[in-house]
Amino acid sequence: MAGIYTEKEILADALAAQKASTGNFNTFANECVHEDVRQVMLHILKEEHDIQQDVFTMMHKDGYYPTPDAEQKKIDEVKQQYKQCVK
């Protein structure tokens, strides 16, 4: 069974799992009634975010998740859009 999935597919699956996991732990932390349990959920959430960042960094480094630089025009448009929301 070795070699069925590429490294890119495995990492993409891991990243998707981490994104789902962080979403779930965020919901759990938001809905905790007991502060001690909430703090545990927030600690786990941070660890899950750290794992997600590690997977993303591996993918980006290997060219599996390219992130092109934003064009200055688009940056300026977004700044202007959000500046109007703050008024």
Secondary structure, 3 states (H helix, E strand, C coil): CCCCCCHHHHHHHHHHHHHHHHHHHHHHHHCCCCHHHHHHHHHHHHHHHHHHHHHHHHHHHCCCCCCCCCCHHHHHHHHHHHHHHHC
